[in-house]
Amino acid sequence: MNPDFKEQVSKYRDEINRIDKEIVDYLNERARIVLEIKRLKKKNNLPLYDAKREEELLDNIAKYNKGPLYNDNIIQIFESILRNVQILERGEDL
């Protein structure tokens, strides 16, 4: 085994940990913004769910993807994010 192997793997893992933290921070920031939109919609008596906006969001996500993940994979990830934020929205007492 290459003596630098453990050091290289450790360096990559540190980078992954940093990226994971940023992903978590961004997901929470995104959720806070979604909750603000929910508050505005409720205040203005508008429906919370917008199928057209969700379709537009997923189309945009596919356009943003530069790989190596496949579009289907990225869309599945975002569908999970959307479902989990919807759960959060239902739990919010506004």
Beta strands, then each sheet from edge to edge (+ up, - down):
end
